Amino acid sequence: GSGAVAAWVARECPDRESVGNDADPWAVCLLRAASTGWTPPTDVSEGAYRALQERARAGEVSPAVAFAGFASSWRGKFFGGRTRPWTRQREPVRAAAEAWREDAIQLARADVREVHYEALPEAIGVRAGDLWYFDKPYAGTSGYGPPFDHAHFWGWAADLAQQVPLLVSEYRAPGGWWSEWSMIRVEYLAHQKVCDRVFRYFRG
């Protein structure tokens, strides 16, 4: 996604290798741009947003298209409607650009991949001392890309958790997993409170 976890690992654990992975080519492109010195804009006008959206529809995968698609869109949904400033002092595009620039040094150190999650263990190896974290699409949300098979993922993750500590972000988890961390937040559009959790598999 935003690369926040990869940036945090690189910053807080400079002696550890950080590997990031995403199924979305635009997200991967944006994360990899950190190592090229690319600088995001602090504003994307209505006209620029629409033009970049058309470029995305035409298949262009570039940092400029990716940044507009995520940072300039409502709640970060890729070209899900142009966002508007919350207040004069708090503009979402400027805030996203500043956050990206702050994380760019750390993101430049991360090994960013674009493979299906099931291919990742073979692609990078599973080693003693690893900690794996998955921020998969939450069940019941629209997500992006093809439909996500949540039941299959939980079974696959439980198998991998037999080899290495593994954490998963979700609202709920099947049996065998316990909540390692949780946070209540408000979903303003749905007018309800939800509990984000990070689950860990119980290996006995």
Secondary structure, DSSP 4 states (H G I P E B T S, - for coil): ---HHHHHHHHH-TTS--EEE-S-HHHHHHHHGGGTT----S---HHHHHHHHHHHHTT---HHHHHHHHHTBGGG-TTSSB---SSSS--HHHHHHHHHHHHHHHHTTSEEE-S-GGGHHHHH---TT--EEE-PPPTTS--SSSPP-HHHHHHHHHHHTTTS-EEEEES---TTEEEEEEEEEEETTTTEEEEEEEEEE---
